[in-house]
């Protein structure tokens, strides 16, 4: 049984807390949040101990691993302290909005004997992984086009948007990781954004919708479509199109579908 400490009892922290509670081999032991009411709410739900003192997690030898789901500006300090304390770490993305701070964090912890992961969860989704494995296995020949759709059910609150770093660093970052998962090196990026959903997102200097085009080192093209809102729920899709067929992963069943090469379909009469 792995005992976890959780930093952050907000929106994403509650998602992680529920996941830990649902897993038969994990225990949520301590919930930390400087907002004591939030820490108490989450801790009470899952039988954990609430705290507003980070040392309660860092100094507890019985805590095997931590999840850092606190606001982005806290990530570097908490990640560094947890790694130095010998805890395995899952840190929400991004590690920081300043790449220099991310590089400095890596220099600080790279020699430590601990495990650190960033929350790019889609690589570990069984259906995304299946599509990638089948593409790598040559099932559709050479990969030519990759289409990634990523839409959230509803926009995050204004306070979150204001400190998120913007849609590209907060949301599209998952899709950039997925593009790298399939393509490897990316050599060219073009992107555009728009404000189509909530005025408060524009007021924060951010966009709520985006379209991105990438080119892989092998010439492959990738298109990403993003929206902060989706009327029919969380929408995650990937479509890998190759020389001899196509593989697609959709949010709703069937999760993975394949279209192999074959005879040209006959035209259908519309009535």
C-alpha positions as CSV (number, residue, x, y, z in Angstrom):
1,X,0.0,0.0,0.0
2,X,1.5,3.3,-1.1
3,X,0.7,6.2,1.3
4,X,0.3,9.6,-0.5
5,X,0.5,13.2,0.5
6,X,-1.5,15.6,-1.6
7,X,-0.6,19.3,-2.1
8,X,-3.6,21.3,-3.2
9,X,-7.2,20.8,-2.4
10,X,-8.6,22.7,-5.3
11,X,-10.1,21.7,-8.6
12,X,-7.4,19.3,-9.9
13,X,-6.4,18.2,-6.4
14,X,-9.9,16.9,-5.8
15,X,-9.7,14.8,-9.0
16,X,-6.4,13.3,-7.8
17,X,-7.9,12.6,-4.3
18,X,-10.8,10.7,-5.8
19,X,-8.4,8.7,-8.0
20,X,-6.2,7.7,-5.0
21,X,-9.3,6.7,-3.0
22,X,-10.5,4.5,-5.8
23,X,-7.3,2.6,-6.2
24,X,-6.9,-0.5,-4.1
25,X,-3.2,-0.1,-3.5
26,X,-3.0,3.6,-2.6
27,X,-4.0,5.6,0.5
28,X,-4.5,9.3,0.7
29,X,-2.9,10.0,4.1
30,X,-2.4,13.8,4.3
31,X,-4.0,16.7,2.4
32,X,-2.2,20.0,2.4
33,X,-3.6,23.4,1.5
34,X,-3.0,26.8,3.0
35,X,-6.7,27.3,2.8
36,X,-7.6,25.2,5.8
37,X,-11.3,24.8,4.9
38,X,-10.4,23.3,1.6
39,X,-7.9,20.9,3.2
40,X,-10.5,19.8,5.7
41,X,-13.2,19.2,3.1
42,X,-11.0,16.9,1.0
43,X,-9.4,15.1,3.9
44,X,-12.8,14.5,5.5
45,X,-14.1,13.0,2.3
46,X,-11.4,10.4,2.1
47,X,-10.4,9.8,5.7
48,X,-7.1,11.7,5.5
49,X,-5.4,14.2,7.8
50,X,-5.7,17.9,6.8
51,X,-2.8,20.3,7.3
52,X,-1.7,23.8,6.3
53,X,1.9,23.0,7.1
54,X,3.9,21.4,4.2
55,X,6.4,20.0,6.7
56,X,3.7,17.5,7.8
57,X,4.1,15.8,4.5
58,X,7.8,16.5,3.9
59,X,8.9,15.3,7.4
60,X,6.6,12.2,7.5
61,X,8.7,9.0,6.7
62,X,5.5,7.1,6.3
63,X,4.6,9.1,3.2
64,X,5.9,7.2,0.1
65,X,4.8,9.6,-2.6
66,X,3.2,13.0,-3.2
67,X,1.0,14.6,-5.8
68,X,1.6,18.3,-6.4
69,X,-1.7,19.8,-7.5
70,X,-1.3,23.2,-6.0
71,X,-1.0,26.5,-8.0
72,X,1.7,26.6,-10.6
73,X,3.9,29.2,-8.8
74,X,4.4,26.7,-5.9
75,X,5.4,23.7,-8.1
76,X,9.2,24.2,-8.3
77,X,9.7,24.7,-4.5
78,X,7.5,21.8,-3.6
79,X,8.9,19.5,-6.2
80,X,12.4,20.2,-5.1
81,X,11.7,19.8,-1.4
82,X,9.8,16.5,-1.9
83,X,12.5,15.0,-4.1
84,X,15.1,16.0,-1.5
85,X,13.0,14.4,1.1
86,X,13.1,11.1,-0.9
87,X,9.4,11.1,-1.9
88,X,8.3,10.0,-5.3
89,X,6.6,12.9,-7.0
90,X,3.8,13.4,-9.5
91,X,3.7,17.1,-10.3
92,X,0.9,18.7,-12.3
93,X,1.9,20.6,-15.4
94,X,3.4,23.0,-16.0
95,X,6.3,22.8,-13.6
96,X,6.7,26.6,-14.0
97,X,5.8,29.3,-16.4
98,X,9.5,30.3,-16.6
99,X,11.6,27.8,-18.5
100,X,14.8,29.0,-16.7
101,X,13.2,28.0,-13.3
102,X,12.3,24.6,-14.8
103,X,15.9,24.1,-15.9
104,X,17.2,25.2,-12.5
105,X,14.8,22.7,-10.8
106,X,16.2,19.9,-12.9
107,X,19.8,20.8,-12.0
108,X,18.8,20.8,-8.4
109,X,17.2,17.3,-8.3
110,X,18.8,15.3,-11.2
111,X,21.3,13.5,-9.0
112,X,18.7,12.4,-6.4
113,X,17.6,8.8,-6.2
114,X,13.9,9.4,-6.5
115,X,11.1,9.3,-9.1
116,X,9.6,12.5,-10.5
117,X,6.9,12.6,-13.2
118,X,5.0,15.4,-14.7
119,X,1.2,15.0,-15.1
120,X,1.1,14.2,-18.9
121,X,-1.5,11.5,-18.2
122,X,-2.6,10.8,-21.8
123,X,0.5,8.8,-22.7
124,X,-0.7,6.3,-20.1
125,X,-4.3,6.2,-21.2
126,X,-4.7,2.6,-22.5
127,X,-6.4,3.7,-25.7
128,X,-4.0,6.4,-26.6
129,X,-1.1,4.0,-25.9
130,X,-2.8,1.4,-28.1
131,X,-3.0,3.7,-31.0
132,X,0.6,4.8,-30.7
133,X,1.8,1.2,-30.4
134,X,-0.1,0.1,-33.5
135,X,1.2,3.1,-35.4
136,X,4.8,2.3,-34.3
137,X,4.1,-1.3,-35.3
138,X,3.5,-0.3,-38.9
139,X,-0.2,-1.1,-39.0
140,X,-1.0,2.0,-41.1
141,X,2.3,2.4,-42.9
142,X,4.1,5.6,-42.6
143,X,2.4,8.2,-40.4
144,X,1.4,11.2,-42.5
145,X,-1.1,13.1,-40.5
146,X,-2.0,13.3,-36.9
147,X,-5.2,15.0,-35.7
148,X,-5.7,15.8,-32.0
149,X,-8.9,17.2,-30.5
150,X,-8.9,18.4,-26.9
151,X,-12.0,20.2,-25.5
152,X,-12.8,20.7,-21.8
153,X,-16.4,20.4,-20.6
154,X,-16.5,24.0,-19.3
155,X,-14.1,26.9,-18.8
156,X,-12.1,27.1,-15.6
157,X,-13.0,29.9,-13.1
158,X,-11.6,33.4,-13.7
159,X,-9.2,33.2,-10.8
160,X,-7.7,30.0,-12.3
161,X,-7.4,31.5,-15.8
162,X,-5.7,34.5,-14.5
163,X,-2.8,32.5,-13.1
164,X,-2.8,29.6,-15.5
165,X,-0.2,30.9,-17.9
166,X,-2.7,30.9,-20.8
167,X,-4.4,28.2,-22.9
168,X,-1.3,27.1,-24.7
169,X,0.8,26.5,-21.6
170,X,-2.1,25.3,-19.5
171,X,-4.2,23.2,-21.9
172,X,-2.5,22.7,-25.2
173,X,0.6,21.6,-23.3
174,X,-1.1,18.1,-23.1
175,X,-1.6,18.0,-26.8
176,X,2.0,19.1,-27.5
177,X,3.1,16.2,-25.4
178,X,0.8,13.9,-27.3
179,X,2.2,15.2,-30.6
180,X,5.7,14.5,-29.4
181,X,4.5,11.0,-28.2
182,X,3.6,10.2,-31.8
183,X,6.0,12.3,-33.9
184,X,9.2,12.6,-31.8
185,X,10.9,15.9,-32.7
186,X,8.7,18.8,-33.8
187,X,10.5,21.2,-36.1
188,X,7.8,23.8,-37.0
189,X,4.8,25.2,-35.1
190,X,2.1,27.6,-36.2
191,X,-0.8,28.6,-33.9
192,X,-3.8,30.9,-33.7
193,X,-6.3,31.6,-31.0
194,X,-9.7,33.3,-30.6
195,X,-12.1,34.4,-27.9
196,X,-15.4,32.7,-28.6
197,X,-16.7,31.6,-25.2
198,X,-16.2,33.7,-22.1
199,X,-15.5,37.5,-21.9
200,X,-13.5,37.0,-18.6
201,X,-11.0,34.9,-20.5
202,X,-10.3,37.7,-22.9
203,X,-10.2,40.2,-20.1
204,X,-7.4,38.0,-18.5
205,X,-5.4,38.4,-21.8
206,X,-6.0,34.8,-22.8
207,X,-7.8,32.9,-25.6
208,X,-10.4,30.2,-25.1
209,X,-10.2,28.5,-28.5
210,X,-7.1,27.5,-30.6
211,X,-5.9,25.8,-33.7
212,X,-2.3,24.6,-34.0
213,X,-0.3,23.1,-36.9
214,X,3.0,21.2,-36.3
215,X,5.5,19.5,-38.6
216,X,7.5,16.5,-37.4
217,X,11.1,16.0,-38.2
218,X,10.0,13.3,-40.7
219,X,7.7,15.7,-42.5
220,X,4.5,14.4,-40.7
221,X,1.8,17.0,-40.2
222,X,-0.2,17.4,-37.0
223,X,-3.2,19.5,-36.3
224,X,-4.6,20.3,-32.8
225,X,-8.0,21.8,-32.1
226,X,-8.7,23.2,-28.6
227,X,-11.7,24.7,-26.8
228,X,-12.4,25.6,-23.2
229,X,-16.0,24.5,-23.6
230,X,-17.7,21.4,-25.0
231,X,-21.5,21.0,-24.8
232,X,-21.4,17.2,-24.8
233,X,-18.7,16.8,-22.2
234,X,-15.0,16.1,-22.1
235,X,-13.8,15.5,-25.7
236,X,-10.5,13.8,-26.3
237,X,-9.7,12.3,-29.7
238,X,-6.7,11.4,-31.8
239,X,-6.7,10.3,-35.4
240,X,-3.5,8.8,-36.9
241,X,-3.7,8.7,-40.7
242,X,-1.1,6.7,-42.7
243,X,-0.2,5.4,-46.1
244,X,-2.2,2.2,-45.7
245,X,-5.0,3.1,-43.2
246,X,-6.1,5.1,-40.2
247,X,-6.4,4.5,-36.4
248,X,-8.6,6.7,-34.3
249,X,-9.3,7.1,-30.5
250,X,-12.5,8.7,-29.4
251,X,-13.8,9.8,-26.0
252,X,-16.8,7.6,-26.3
253,X,-17.0,3.9,-27.4
254,X,-15.7,2.3,-29.5
255,X,-12.5,3.8,-28.0
256,X,-10.2,2.7,-30.8
257,X,-11.3,2.1,-34.4
258,X,-9.3,1.2,-37.4
259,X,-9.9,1.9,-41.1
260,X,-7.6,-0.3,-43.3
261,X,-6.7,0.2,-46.9
262,X,-9.3,-1.2,-49.2
263,X,-11.4,-0.7,-52.4
264,X,-12.8,2.8,-53.0
265,X,-16.3,3.0,-51.5
266,X,-19.2,3.3,-53.9
267,X,-20.9,6.7,-54.1
268,X,-24.3,6.7,-52.2
269,X,-27.4,8.3,-53.5
270,X,-28.9,10.9,-51.2
271,X,-32.7,11.0,-51.0
